[in-house]
């Protein structure tokens, strides 16, 4: 059927949307709270900043790895077959 998503396409779209929202919301939180008034060693904002920076790092590494695999497949003319 034209114009309808199958289950894999829908899952891929939702994954991309969720990753994009997490990436941009984490970035926004980091940019807005980077110069906060720290309360000490158990600062909740600092802990949340660490979590957000970790999420940004993991997403960036995953995107970089996927891009490297895609480029390598394009260079070698290797076709990834859907299962």
N, C-alpha and C positions, 0 to 999 in steps of 0.2 A: 504494500500500500504506500502510495506516495504521500509524503508530508507527515508521516507518523514515525515516531522513534520506536525502535525495538528495545528490549531490555538492556542490552549492552550499551547502546548509544545513550540511553537515559542515565545509566549508572555512570558512564564516562562524563557526561555533561554535569551531573550533580557533584561528582568528585572534583571536577575543575572549578565549579562555582564555589564549593566549600573551601577548597584550598586558596582560591583567590580572596575570599572574604576573610579567612584566617590570616593570610599574609598581610593584607592591607589594614585590618583592624589591629594586628600586632604592631605593625609599623606606626600606625597612628598613635597607639598608646605609648610606644617608646619615644616618639618625637614630642608628645605633649607632656610626658612625665620625666623626661631625662634630667631636668634641673629642679627636681622637687627638694623639699627640706627633709633630709634624711633624719630619722629618729634614732638611729643606732644600728646595732648588729642584727636586730630582729625586725627590721623595717619591712612592712608588708609591701610597700611600693617597690622596693629594691628586689624583693623576691619575685614579684609579678614581672618586673623588667627582665629578670633572668629567664623566666619562662617564655616571655614574648621573644626575646633575642634567640633563645634556643629554637623556638618554632620557626622563626625566620630563617635560621641557619639550616635546619632540616629541610624545609621546603626548597630553599635555594640549591642545596646539594642535590636533591632529588631531580629538580628541573635541569640542573647542569648535567647530571648523569644521563638523563633521558635524551637531552640534546646531543650529547657525545655519541650515544648509541645510534641515534637517528642519522647523524652525519656519517658515522662509520658505515652504516648500511647503505647510505646513498653513494658513498665513494666506491664501495665494493660492488655496487649494483645488486646487493643481496636483498631479496624481497621477504619481508616478514609476512608469513601466511596467517590469516585468521584461523582460529581453532574451532 
